[in-house]
Amino acid sequence: MKLALIEELAALATRRQPAALVTDLTSGAQRIETAATATGALAEAIAADKSGEIDIDGRKHFALVRNPPPRIIIVGAVHITQGLAPMATLAGYDVAIVDPRGAFATSERFPGTTLSQDWPDDALTALQPDTRTAVITLTHDPKLDDPALIVALRSSAFYIGALGSKKTHAARVARLKEHGFGEGEIARIHGPAGLDIGAKSPAEIAISVLAQLTAARHQKPTAR
């Protein structure tokens, strides 16, 4: 592989852009395609995060998919997060926790986890949620959850979840409409977040949320 291709792949990884190194199995010629430029079988391979042999214009190619790791941005360093963060890490997600309350977002409570004490909208703007990012708000505080949801709804995040009862979610929907979001946009939010598995404890709620967002990532239909 040419050095220029290696450097290009590294730059794309830094920008969290899904891509693939495509090799023509007849000529040996190589090029890089991103999710934005790929079409047909190559686009499907990148979307599925699956390397392998594909046919492009009647010629055999090998697509070496190099996607950024899936990521979860959690707003709220709460008890549920203490269960969700390590579970998500074990499932292969990069985890970032956002909470401006310094007593909550500490390395003692969340060892080895990326922490931000910025205000949620500033933190999410910096983190730039993309097609391989899930955003979950868990604070129950509109002053913290709403700014994060506004940024998330304007992003390409594959999953947006918000904890709270149906009554809480209805009030949330009303507030988001005041910010100019339509019903179709707001419908992207899974609220209440998590699959209906009868979860009671923080750990059980974490399981239900992780299951729902993983299903969303793999485009498997679920019902609350």
C-alpha positions in Angstrom: 0.0 0.0 0.0 1.3 3.4 -0.9 2.2 5.8 1.9 -0.3 8.4 0.6 -3.1 5.9 1.0 -2.1 5.1 4.6 -2.0 8.8 5.4 -5.4 9.3 3.8 -6.9 6.5 5.8 -5.4 7.9 9.0 -6.8 11.3 8.3 -10.2 9.9 7.6 -10.1 7.9 10.9 -9.2 11.1 12.8 -12.3 12.8 11.3 -14.4 9.7 12.1 -15.3 9.2 8.4 -16.3 5.7 7.3 -14.2 4.5 4.4 -12.8 1.5 2.6 -9.5 0.7 0.8 -10.6 -0.8 -2.5 -8.2 -3.1 -4.4 -8.8 -4.2 -8.0 -8.0 -7.9 -7.8 -7.0 -8.1 -11.4 -4.8 -5.0 -11.7 -3.8 -4.5 -8.1 -4.8 -0.8 -8.3 -5.9 0.7 -5.0 -8.0 3.6 -4.0 -10.0 4.9 -1.1 -13.7 5.5 -1.1 -15.7 7.1 1.7 -19.3 6.6 2.7 -20.1 9.8 0.9 -18.6 8.7 -2.5 -19.3 4.9 -2.5 -22.2 3.4 -4.4 -23.8 0.0 -4.9 -22.1 -3.0 -3.2 -19.3 -0.9 -1.9 -21.7 1.5 -0.1 -23.5 -1.5 1.3 -20.2 -3.0 2.6 -19.2 0.3 4.3 -22.7 0.6 5.9 -22.5 -3.0 7.1 -19.0 -2.5 8.4 -18.0 -5.7 6.6 -14.8 -6.2 4.5 -14.8 -8.7 1.7 -14.8 -9.4 -2.1 -17.3 -7.3 -4.1 -18.2 -6.8 -7.7 -17.7 -3.2 -9.1 -18.5 -2.7 -12.8 -18.1 -6.4 -13.6 -14.6 -6.6 -12.0 -13.7 -8.3 -8.7 -12.5 -6.0 -6.0 -11.6 -6.4 -2.3 -13.0 -3.8 0.1 -11.1 -3.4 3.3 -13.6 -1.4 5.4 -12.1 1.0 7.9 -14.9 2.6 9.9 -14.5 4.5 13.1 -15.6 2.6 16.2 -19.2 3.0 17.2 -19.6 5.7 20.0 -22.0 6.5 22.7 -22.3 10.0 24.2 -24.1 9.9 27.5 -25.4 13.1 29.0 -25.6 12.7 32.8 -23.1 11.0 35.0 -25.8 9.3 37.0 -26.3 5.8 38.5 -27.6 4.3 35.3 -24.5 5.6 33.5 -22.3 3.7 36.0 -23.8 0.6 34.6 -24.2 1.6 31.0 -20.7 2.9 30.4 -18.8 -0.3 31.2 -21.4 -2.4 29.4 -21.1 -0.3 26.3 -17.3 -0.5 26.5 -17.5 -4.3 26.6 -19.8 -4.2 23.6 -17.2 -2.3 21.6 -18.4 1.2 21.9 -16.3 4.3 22.6 -18.0 6.1 25.5 -18.0 9.8 26.3 -19.9 11.1 29.4 -21.0 14.7 29.5 -22.1 16.4 32.8 -21.2 20.0 33.8 -21.8 19.0 37.5 -18.2 18.4 38.6 -19.2 16.2 41.5 -20.8 13.7 39.2 -18.4 13.4 36.2 -15.3 12.3 38.0 -12.6 9.8 37.1 -13.2 8.0 40.4 -16.8 7.2 39.4 -15.9 6.5 35.8 -12.3 5.3 35.5 -10.8 5.2 32.1 -13.8 6.9 30.5 -13.8 10.1 28.4 -15.4 12.8 30.5 -16.6 16.4 29.7 -17.8 18.9 32.2 -18.8 21.4 29.5 -22.4 22.4 29.0 -24.1 19.6 27.0 -24.6 21.6 23.8 -21.0 22.8 23.8 -19.8 19.3 24.5 -21.8 17.7 21.8 -20.9 20.4 19.3 -17.3 19.6 19.9 -17.8 15.8 19.8 -19.8 16.1 16.5 -22.2 13.1 16.6 -22.1 11.2 13.3 -23.7 8.2 11.7 -21.8 5.9 14.1 -22.8 7.8 17.3 -25.6 7.3 19.7 -26.7 10.1 22.1 -28.5 9.4 25.3 -29.7 11.9 27.9 -30.2 10.6 31.4 -30.4 13.6 33.8 -34.1 14.2 33.9 -33.2 17.9 33.9 -34.4 19.9 30.9 -31.7 22.4 31.4 -29.1 19.7 30.6 -31.0 17.2 28.4 -32.7 19.7 26.1 -29.5 21.4 24.8 -28.0 18.0 24.1 -31.1 16.8 22.3 -31.2 20.0 20.1 -27.6 19.3 18.9 -28.3 15.6 18.5 -31.4 16.2 16.4 -29.4 18.4 14.0 -26.8 15.6 13.7 -26.7 12.3 11.8 -26.6 10.3 15.1 -28.0 6.8 14.5 -29.8 6.7 17.8 -31.1 9.4 20.1 -32.6 8.4 23.5 -34.0 10.3 26.4 -34.9 8.9 29.8 -38.1 9.8 31.5 -41.8 8.9 31.8 -44.3 9.3 29.0 -45.5 12.5 30.7 -42.0 13.8 30.9 -41.4 13.0 27.2 -44.6 14.7 26.2 -43.4 17.9 27.9 -40.0 17.5 26.2 -41.7 17.2 22.8 -43.6 20.4 23.4 -40.4 22.2 24.3 -38.6 21.0 21.2 -41.5 22.1 19.0 -41.0 25.6 20.5 -37.4 25.3 19.2 -38.7 24.8 15.7 -38.4 21.0 15.4 -41.2 19.2 13.5 -42.9 15.9 14.6 -40.8 13.9 12.1 -37.6 15.2 13.6 -38.7 14.7 17.2 -39.8 11.2 16.4 -36.1 10.2 16.1 -35.9 10.4 19.9 -36.6 7.1 21.7 -38.5 8.3 24.7 -38.7 6.8 27.1 -35.3 5.3 26.2 -34.8 1.6 26.4 -36.7 -1.6 25.5 -39.7 -2.5 27.6 -38.1 -5.4 29.6 -39.6 -4.5 32.9 -36.4 -2.9 34.0 -36.4 -1.4 37.5 -32.8 -1.1 38.8 -30.2 1.3 37.2 -28.3 -1.7 35.8 -31.5 -3.2 34.3 -32.4 0.2 32.7 -28.8 0.3 31.3 -29.3 -3.1 29.7 -32.6 -2.0 28.1 -31.0 1.2 26.7 -27.9 -0.6 25.3 -30.1 -3.3 23.7 -32.3 -0.7 22.0 -29.5 1.4 20.6 -27.6 -1.7 19.4 -30.8 -2.8 17.6 -31.0 0.7 16.1 -27.4 0.4 15.0 -28.1 -2.8 13.2 -31.4 -1.6 11.9 -33.5 -4.2 13.7 -37.0 -3.2 14.5 -38.1 -3.1 18.1 -41.1 -1.9 20.1 -41.1 0.0 23.3 
